[in-house]
Amino acid sequence: MVDALNLTLKQNSTLVKARADLESSRGLVIQTRAVALPTISASGNIQRESPSLIQSFTTPNNNTGPGILSPRDNWNTSIQIVQNIYQGGRTLAAIRAAKLQKEQSIFVYQSAVADALLATRVAYFDVLVGEQQITVNEASVALLNRELEDQQRRFDAGTVPRFNVLQAEVALANARPPLINARNQYRIAKNNLCNLLGFNLPRNVWEDIPLNLTDKLDARPYETKLPEAIAQALERRTELKALERTEGLQRENIINAKAGYKPTVQAFAGWDWVSSQFSGPNTKTEYDGWVIGGRLNWNIFDGMLTYGKVVQAKADLAHAKADVEDRARQIELEVRTDYSSFINAREVLESQQKVQEEAEEALRLAKARTDAGTGTQLDVLNAETQLTQARTTQVQALHDYDVARARFERAIGQDMQPKPEP
């Protein structure tokens, strides 16, 4: 089981996509946090003008011709750092939102992991029960085949009528379809498990998959009380925690929307390189120097755009609150349902503890009575059928118990990560 769970964590296609989504959300967190960090930008511009656009003028000391000209080539380059000083609360909201988004993405990934591990556990138990059902039905066919051979020998010896042989043949024929169905279910269960483990099966493997499991169905005791289970589920379930982070993000969206009512203040500093605006005998061709300043922007009226954003953000918050409350009720219902299923599976398993022994003893007594002449062949066939049913019910009860326990552990948010073998 541990190896199967480890392979699920490594190769399961759902978890591979979940890890990609987790990485994508990390990029979104970085984008959200970017509003609080300074930006550095560089810009440049160069242009050449037609000779007819060149302007000239003379100085008082030179009236004979043009003294100063506007240059034909103009260029400018600058590098600037800009820091948002105040954005109406957007900066702090972005920092808090980035943290909430990070936590939310982790909880979503953990939920995907828990679901994948549960699916693997259930598929693993399905393979085990399929294998056991084949064993039970093969034993039933072998038992009825021996009964047919015994009745045939007796018929040949003239001690029983042909009717006994026909009854044995019918009983044997009726036992073969369950065996065929058990083998089919076993093949399907192994295919399903291999799919969850992320195996790419060779195309030439089409009849049966060579997959051997080392664990067996067991009935390890598991005790818990429903009120404690519900409290544990509400505290641990990552789906609920993810929705709570969504509610927190909607609160930050309200702050971000209301920031449209307030001014924004930026500070900037940089260094500029520009070409001279004039060309003459005593002028420089380029100039450079530092630039520092601030910007203030305030939308006095934006056509009620901000108001619409605030209304939408408040509605989204109300929706997020309702999602949290609804999810909490669903989790409680899930815990109650899985708890009831677990109790039912445990009671069925306990009721079957001695049934198989009793059925085996009933078959032994039926055969003894038949050999002594006080019983009939029908008693033996009925006892064999009841023994097969008892074995089948026992195996199915073990499977249902293990599956119910796994589903209940998932419902209460118990850690389903594989543990190392002692």
C-alpha positions in Angstrom: 0.0 0.0 0.0 2.8 2.4 0.9 4.5 1.9 -2.5 1.2 2.5 -4.3 0.6 5.7 -2.4 4.1 7.0 -3.1 3.6 6.2 -6.8 0.4 8.1 -6.7 2.1 11.2 -5.3 4.8 10.9 -7.9 3.0 9.9 -11.1 -0.8 10.4 -10.7 -2.0 12.6 -13.6 -4.4 14.6 -11.4 -1.6 15.5 -9.0 0.8 16.3 -11.9 -1.8 18.9 -13.1 -2.4 20.0 -9.5 1.3 20.8 -9.1 1.2 22.8 -12.3 -1.7 24.7 -10.9 0.2 25.3 -7.7 3.1 26.7 -9.7 0.7 28.9 -11.7 -0.8 30.3 -8.5 2.7 31.1 -7.3 3.1 33.3 -10.3 -0.2 35.0 -9.5 1.0 35.6 -5.9 4.1 37.3 -7.3 2.0 39.5 -9.6 -0.3 40.5 -6.7 2.7 41.5 -4.5 4.3 43.5 -7.3 2.1 46.6 -6.7 4.0 47.1 -3.4 7.5 47.0 -4.9 9.3 49.8 -6.8 9.6 49.7 -10.6 12.7 50.6 -12.6 12.2 51.6 -16.3 14.4 52.9 -19.1 13.2 54.8 -22.1 14.7 56.4 -25.1 13.8 58.4 -28.2 15.6 59.5 -31.3 14.3 61.4 -34.4 15.6 63.2 -37.5 13.8 66.2 -39.0 13.6 67.5 -42.5 15.9 70.4 -43.3 12.9 72.6 -43.9 12.0 72.2 -40.2 15.3 73.5 -38.9 14.9 76.8 -37.1 17.6 79.5 -36.8 18.0 82.9 -35.2 20.9 85.4 -34.8 22.3 86.8 -31.7 22.8 90.6 -31.1 26.5 90.2 -31.7 26.1 88.4 -35.0 23.6 90.0 -37.5 25.2 88.7 -40.7 23.9 85.1 -40.7 22.3 82.5 -38.6 24.1 82.1 -35.3 22.1 79.3 -33.6 20.2 76.5 -35.2 17.8 73.9 -34.0 19.5 70.5 -34.5 18.3 68.1 -37.2 18.8 65.1 -34.9 17.1 64.9 -31.5 17.4 62.2 -28.9 16.8 61.6 -25.2 17.4 58.7 -22.8 16.4 58.2 -19.2 16.3 55.6 -16.4 13.9 56.0 -13.6 12.8 54.3 -10.4 9.2 54.8 -9.2 7.8 53.9 -5.8 4.1 54.0 -4.9 3.8 55.9 -1.6 0.1 55.9 -1.1 -2.6 54.1 -3.2 -5.6 54.4 -0.9 -4.9 51.1 0.8 -4.1 49.0 -2.3 -0.4 48.4 -1.2 -1.2 46.8 2.1 -4.2 45.0 0.7 -1.9 43.5 -2.1 0.6 42.2 0.5 -2.2 40.6 2.6 -3.9 39.2 -0.6 -0.6 37.6 -1.8 -0.3 35.8 1.5 -3.9 34.6 1.3 -3.5 33.4 -2.3 -0.4 31.5 -1.4 -2.1 29.7 1.5 -5.2 29.1 -0.6 -3.2 27.4 -3.4 -1.5 25.2 -0.9 -4.8 24.1 0.6 -6.3 23.4 -2.8 -3.3 21.2 -3.7 -3.5 19.4 -0.4 -7.2 18.6 -1.1 -6.2 17.2 -4.5 -3.6 15.0 -2.8 -6.1 13.7 -0.2 -8.6 12.9 -3.0 -6.0 11.1 -5.1 -4.8 9.1 -2.1 -8.3 8.1 -1.2 -9.0 6.9 -4.8 -5.8 4.9 -4.7 -6.7 3.3 -1.4 -10.2 2.3 -2.6 -8.8 1.0 -5.9 -6.2 -1.0 -4.0 -8.9 -2.6 -1.8 -10.9 -3.3 -5.0 -8.0 -5.3 -6.4 -7.6 -7.2 -3.1 -11.3 -8.1 -2.9 -11.3 -9.1 -6.5 -8.4 -11.5 -5.9 -10.2 -13.0 -2.8 -13.4 -13.4 -4.7 -11.7 -15.4 -7.3 -10.2 -17.6 -4.6 -13.7 -18.1 -3.0 -15.4 -18.9 -6.3 -12.6 -21.2 -7.4 -13.0 -23.1 -4.1 -16.7 -23.3 -4.7 -16.3 -24.7 -8.3 -13.7 -27.2 -7.0 -16.1 -28.3 -4.2 -19.0 -28.7 -6.5 -16.8 -30.5 -9.1 -15.8 -33.0 -6.4 -19.5 -33.5 -5.5 -20.3 -34.2 -9.2 -17.5 -36.7 -9.4 -18.8 -38.4 -6.2 -22.4 -38.6 -7.4 -21.2 -39.9 -10.8 -19.3 -42.7 -9.1 -22.3 -43.6 -7.0 -24.6 -43.5 -10.0 -22.2 -45.8 -11.9 -22.3 -48.1 -8.8 -26.1 -48.0 -8.9 -26.5 -46.5 -5.4 -28.0 -43.1 -6.5 -30.4 -42.2 -9.3 -29.5 -40.1 -12.3 -31.3 -37.2 -10.7 -28.4 -36.7 -8.2 -25.9 -36.4 -11.1 -28.1 -33.9 -12.8 -28.5 -31.8 -9.6 -24.7 -31.8 -9.2 -24.2 -30.7 -12.8 -26.7 -27.9 -12.5 -25.1 -26.7 -9.2 -21.6 -26.7 -10.8 -22.8 -24.9 -13.9 -24.5 -22.2 -11.7 -21.1 -21.7 -9.8 -19.1 -20.9 -13.0 -20.7 -17.5 -13.9 -19.7 -15.9 -10.5 -16.2 -17.1 -11.0 -16.1 -15.6 -14.5 -17.5 -12.3 -13.2 -15.0 -12.2 -10.4 -12.1 -12.6 -12.8 -13.5 -9.8 -14.9 -13.9 -7.5 -11.9 -10.4 -8.3 -10.9 -9.0 -7.3 -14.3 -11.0 -4.1 -14.2 -9.8 -3.2 -10.7 -6.2 -3.7 -11.7 -6.6 -1.5 -14.7 -8.2 1.2 -12.6 -5.4 1.0 -10.0 -2.7 1.2 -12.7 -4.4 4.3 -14.1 -4.3 6.0 -10.7 -0.7 5.1 -10.3 0.2 6.8 -13.6 1.4 3.6 -15.4 1.5 3.5 -19.1 0.6 -0.1 -19.9 2.2 -1.8 -22.9 -0.3 -2.3 -25.7 0.5 -6.0 -25.9 -0.8 -6.5 -22.3 -4.5 -6.9 -23.0 -5.6 -10.1 -21.2 -4.4 -9.6 -17.6 -2.0 -7.1 -15.9 0.9 -8.7 -14.0 0.2 -6.8 -10.9 0.8 -8.4 -7.5 -0.1 -6.7 -4.2 1.6 -7.6 -1.0 -1.1 -6.4 1.5 -4.3 -8.2 2.5 -7.7 -7.0 3.5 -7.7 -6.6 7.3 -10.0 -5.4 10.0 -7.8 -3.1 12.1 -9.9 -1.6 14.9 -10.7 2.1 14.6 -12.5 3.9 17.3 -13.8 7.5 17.2 -16.8 9.5 18.5 -19.0 11.5 16.1 -18.9 14.9 17.9 -15.1 14.7 18.0 -14.9 13.6 14.4 -17.1 16.6 13.2 -14.9 19.0 15.2 -11.8 17.5 13.8 -13.2 17.7 10.2 -14.1 21.4 10.6 -10.7 22.2 11.9 -8.6 20.2 9.4 -10.4 20.0 6.1 -8.3 21.9 3.6 -11.4 22.5 1.3 -12.9 24.7 4.1 -9.6 26.4 4.8 -9.3 27.3 1.1 -12.8 28.8 1.1 -11.9 30.8 4.2 -8.9 32.2 2.3 -11.2 33.1 -0.5 -13.4 35.0 1.9 -10.3 36.9 3.1 -9.4 37.7 -0.5 -12.8 39.2 -1.1 -12.4 41.5 1.9 -9.1 42.7 0.4 -10.9 43.3 -2.9 -13.3 45.6 -1.1 -10.4 47.7 0.2 -8.9 47.6 -3.3 -12.1 48.8 -4.9 -12.6 51.6 -2.4 -9.1 52.8 -3.1 -10.6 54.3 -6.3 -12.1 57.1 -4.1 -8.7 58.1 -2.8 -5.7 59.8 -4.4 -2.4 58.0 -5.3 1.0 59.4 -4.6 4.2 58.3 -6.3 7.9 59.3 -5.8 10.4 58.9 -8.6 14.1 59.5 -9.2 16.2 59.0 -12.2 18.9 60.2 -14.6 18.3 61.7 -18.0 20.5 62.1 -21.1 19.2 64.5 -23.7 20.5 66.1 -26.9 20.9 69.9 -27.1 17.9 71.8 -28.3 20.1 74.2 -30.2 23.2 74.0 -32.3 25.7 76.8 -32.4 29.4 77.6 -32.0 29.2 77.9 -28.2 26.6 75.2 -27.4 27.0 71.7 -26.0 25.7 68.7 -28.0 24.2 66.8 -25.0 23.2 67.3 -21.4 22.7 64.9 -18.5 21.6 65.1 -14.9 19.4 63.7 -12.1 15.7 64.1 -11.9 13.7 63.7 -8.7 10.0 64.4 -7.9 6.6 63.2 -7.0 3.2 62.6 -8.7 -0.3 63.0 -7.3 -3.3 61.6 -9.1 -6.9 61.8 -7.9 -9.9 60.9 -10.0 -12.6 63.3 -8.7 -15.3 61.6 -10.7 -14.8 58.4 -12.7 -18.3 57.9 -14.0 -19.2 55.8 -10.9 -16.7 53.1 -11.9 -15.4 52.9 -8.4 -18.8 52.6 -6.9 -19.7 49.8 -9.2 -16.5 47.9 -8.2 -17.3 48.4 -4.5 -20.8 47.0 -5.0 -19.4 44.0 -6.9 -16.8 43.4 -4.3 -19.3 43.4 -1.4 -21.6 41.0 -3.3 -18.6 38.7 -3.9 -17.8 38.8 -0.2 -21.3 37.8 0.7 -21.1 34.9 -1.8 -17.8 33.8 -0.3 -19.3 33.8 3.3 -22.2 31.7 2.1 -19.7 29.3 0.4 -17.9 28.8 3.7 -21.1 28.2 5.7 -22.4 25.8 3.0 -19.2 23.9 2.8 -19.0 23.5 6.6 -22.5 22.0 6.5 -21.6 19.7 3.7 -18.5 18.6 5.5 -20.6 17.8 8.6 -23.1 15.9 6.5 -20.2 14.0 4.8 -18.7 13.1 8.2 -22.1 11.9 9.5 -22.8 9.9 6.4 -19.3 8.2 6.3 -19.5 7.6 10.0 -22.8 5.8 9.6 -21.4 3.8 6.7 -18.3 2.9 8.8 -20.5 1.7 11.7 -22.6 -0.3 9.3 -19.6 -2.0 7.7 -18.1 -2.7 11.2 -21.3 -4.3 12.4 -21.7 -6.4 9.2 -18.1 -7.6 9.6 -18.6 -8.5 13.3 -21.7 -10.4 12.4 -19.7 -12.6 9.9 -16.9 -13.6 12.3 -18.1 -17.1 13.0 -20.5 -17.6 10.0 -17.8 -19.2 7.8 -16.8 -21.7 10.6 -20.5 -22.6 11.1 -21.0 -23.1 7.4 -18.0 -25.4 7.1 -19.3 -27.4 10.1 -22.8 -27.5 8.5 -21.3 -28.9 5.3 -19.4 -31.5 7.2 -22.5 -32.7 9.0 -24.6 -32.7 5.8 -22.0 -35.0 4.1 -21.9 -37.2 7.2 -25.6 -37.6 7.3 -25.8 -38.3 3.6 -23.1 -41.0 3.9 -25.0 -42.5 6.8 -28.2 -42.5 4.8 -30.1 -40.0 7.0 -29.5 -37.0 4.7 -30.1 -36.1 1.1 -27.9 -34.7 -1.7 -30.0 -31.5 -1.5 -28.8 -30.9 2.0 -25.2 -31.2 0.8 -25.7 -28.8 -2.1 -27.5 -26.3 0.1 -24.6 -26.5 2.6 -22.0 -25.9 -0.1 -24.0 -22.9 -1.4 -24.2 -21.5 2.1 -20.5 -21.9 2.6 -19.7 -20.1 -0.6 -22.1 -17.3 0.3 -20.5 -17.1 3.8 -17.0 -16.8 2.3 -18.1 -14.2 -0.2 -19.9 -12.2 2.4 -16.9 -12.3 4.7 -14.5 -11.1 2.0 -16.9 -8.3 0.9 -17.4 -7.3 4.5 -13.6 -6.9 4.9 -13.5 -4.8 1.8 -16.4 -2.6 2.8 -14.9 -2.1 6.2 -11.5 -1.0 4.8 -13.2 1.3 2.2 -15.5 2.8 4.8 -12.6 3.5 7.2 -10.6 5.1 4.4 -13.5 7.3 3.4 -14.2 8.3 7.0 -10.5 9.2 7.6 -10.7 11.4 4.5 -13.9 13.0 5.7 -12.4 14.1 9.0 -9.3 15.4 7.3 -6.9 12.8 8.7 -3.5 12.8 7.1 -3.5 10.2 4.4 0.1 10.6 3.4 2.0 7.2 3.3 3.9 6.3 6.4 7.2 4.4 6.2 7.1 0.8 7.2 8.4 0.1 10.7 
